[in-house]
Amino acid sequence: MSTRKCEMKLIGARGSPFVSRVKLVLKLKSIDYEYVEEDLLNKSELLLTLSPAFQKVPVLIHGNQPPIIESLAIMEYLDEIQPHNHPLLPSNPSDRAQCRNLAYTFDTLLYTWMKEFMVTRDEARREELKQPINGGFVLLEEAFVKFSKGKPFLGGDDIGYLDIVVGVFLGWLKLYEKLFNVSFIEEDIHPRLAEWGKRMWSLEVVTSVIPTQETHMEFLNMLRALLPPLPDRAS
Ligand SMILES: N[C@@H](CCC(=O)N[C@@H](CS)C(=O)NCC(=O)O)C(=O)O
């Protein structure tokens, strides 16, 4: 039996889609790792030391190298150290740049609105957010057509970088249906995305890293607790 210490360590929090991205890549690439659960309401010295500026999960530690923060940077790092084992990004530099650009756009725009929609206690604001979120999903449908090139996944024949970046939010979309009775992916408006969502959901490797609805609910309550108190909205 090997006594070698696991040289890859992931600091995460149950329910975090960003952590799920990293877990999915580690799984697809069959990389062994040690998982350390972080309490985001009572952050550990370890997290504060590893990521003093952002204090967020995920953080990846690989051996004696400096910690890596930001899920997209971690995904790319893992892809670079294991380039032949389930490659994530396309080989063409222009296609790679397009993938990174879409991931960045998803994280800075659509995710920001989706998170606010999820955590706000202000019902009027939640209603307002439906419009930009719906617009974002229309753009994602167009992106699907462009990136998949007629194949079943954004990454082509198998799940790749963008499938992971967006796919880990499928659990959130189910939670929106349950909590707010709203569905952001509709078969008549986003036929390709709807098909893709079902395909992703049918893969055990994907569902195994997507938190359960109960875990999502606990995480949502935790995110709400991290928020500053809501300012009074003028009536
Ligand atoms: N852009 C970051 C986002 C990470 C992030 O927002 N993590 C959340 C959990 S989902 C977190 O650690 N929040 C703690 C906090 O905001 O204090 C990434 O892609 O890794």
The ligand as a MOL file (V3000), in Angstrom:
LIG
                    3D

  0  0  0     0  0            999 V3000
M  V30 BEGIN CTAB
M  V30 COUNTS 20 19 0 0 0
M  V30 BEGIN ATOM
M  V30 1 N -14.3690 33.8480 -9.2210 0
M  V30 2 C -14.1950 32.8830 -8.1590 0
M  V30 3 C -15.4870 32.8470 -7.3410 0
M  V30 4 C -15.3340 32.0100 -6.0850 0
M  V30 5 C -16.4730 32.2620 -5.1250 0
M  V30 6 O -17.2810 33.1860 -5.2760 0
M  V30 7 N -16.5250 31.4320 -4.0810 0
M  V30 8 C -17.5280 31.6150 -3.0490 0
M  V30 9 C -18.2780 30.3230 -2.8130 0
M  V30 10 S -19.2930 29.9340 -4.2280 0
M  V30 11 C -16.8380 32.0010 -1.7460 0
M  V30 12 O -15.8240 31.4510 -1.3940 0
M  V30 13 N -17.4210 32.9610 -1.0240 0
M  V30 14 C -16.8950 33.4130 0.2370 0
M  V30 15 C -17.0440 34.8970 0.3990 0
M  V30 16 O -17.5940 35.5620 -0.5050 0
M  V30 17 O -16.6260 35.3970 1.4270 0
M  V30 18 C -13.8590 31.5120 -8.7580 0
M  V30 19 O -14.1630 31.2920 -9.9380 0
M  V30 20 O -13.2400 30.6870 -8.0770 0
M  V30 END ATOM
M  V30 BEGIN BOND
M  V30 1 1 1 2
M  V30 2 1 2 3
M  V30 3 1 2 18
M  V30 4 1 3 4
M  V30 5 1 4 5
M  V30 6 2 5 6
M  V30 7 1 5 7
M  V30 8 1 7 8
M  V30 9 1 8 9
M  V30 10 1 8 11
M  V30 11 1 9 10
M  V30 12 2 11 12
M  V30 13 1 11 13
M  V30 14 1 13 14
M  V30 15 1 14 15
M  V30 16 2 15 16
M  V30 17 1 15 17
M  V30 18 2 18 19
M  V30 19 1 18 20
M  V30 END BOND
M  V30 END CTAB
M  END
